[in-house]
Amino acid sequence: MKARCFYAFVASVALLVLPAAAETADQWVAKARAFLGSESALNAVTSVHYSGNLELQDKPSMPTEIIFQKPYRQHITIKKPKVIETTALDGYDAWRKQTNVENPAQWQVVLLDAGQIRRLRANTLENLSFYSSREMKGCVLELLGDVVVDGVFCKKIAFTHTGGVVFVRYFDKATGRLVKTETENGTEIREEGEIVVNGVRFPKRVVNKAPNGDVTAISFDKIVVNEVFPVETFAVPSLQAK
């Protein structure tokens, strides 16, 4: 009887020292996606249209619209006091246009360089994939371990895109909620509140803190998914004056 008890004790100790099943980044991503919505709801999103206001330190807020549309299309319009600034991505083309508010006939267009295009492409993927590596072709996910952020036990995961564009995310281990994001240039991004659209959780407000301490934020009044935008919305505008 004593021998049987001894063998049972040894077996129990052996179980304790066996290595735990290996964790993968995709397993934690699945948890983070589940926090945002069901797989069917997330996979159904083909475009997102945000309307709100850009908030800068010590300046009036500025009306802002942001559009992301699969696969690689983005359009951002910021209405500044004197200038309307538009930045857009159309596949491998990207441009920025500034238009005089008082005289729309006065405008200029600048084509963006390869580095800017890579960041816009990665940013578009990030906003439409909901962390899914399957949706983000060319993006490598790396599990970076456990970290405590604001007293919350988090799982740290790096999302590295082509050209060295990196988003390091910290997910609440208990719920899968995104606690914060860091980029390769040192910017910290936080999300606040939520707006639920078609069964998907979107942030109500996004706060960006630059490495130099400057803080900008965008508060959203309205979010619409799955609108279909014409190709002209994203295409490089004609450089000929009309």
Salt bridges, closest charged atoms under 4 A:
GLU23 OE1 - LYS155 NZ 2.92
GLU39 OE2 - ARG33 NE 2.92
GLU55 OE1 - ARG205 NH2 2.81
GLU65 OE1 - HIS49 NE2 2.53
GLU85 OE1 - LYS80 NZ 3.41
ASP90 OD1 - ARG73 NE 3.12
GLU126 OE2 - HIS161 NE2 2.56
GLU126 OE1 - ARG169 NH1 2.49
GLU135 OE1 - LYS70 NZ 3.43
ASP146 OD1 - LYS155 NZ 2.49
ASP146 OD2 - LYS173 NZ 3.27
ASP150 OD2 - ARG190 NH1 2.53
GLU182 OE2 - LYS180 NZ 3.04
GLU184 OE2 - ARG119 NH2 2.33
GLU188 OE1 - LYS180 NZ 3.52
GLU188 OE2 - ARG190 NE 3.12
GLU192 OE1 - ARG205 NH1 2.96
GLU194 OE1 - ARG201 NE 3.18
GLU227 OE1 - HIS49 ND1 2.71
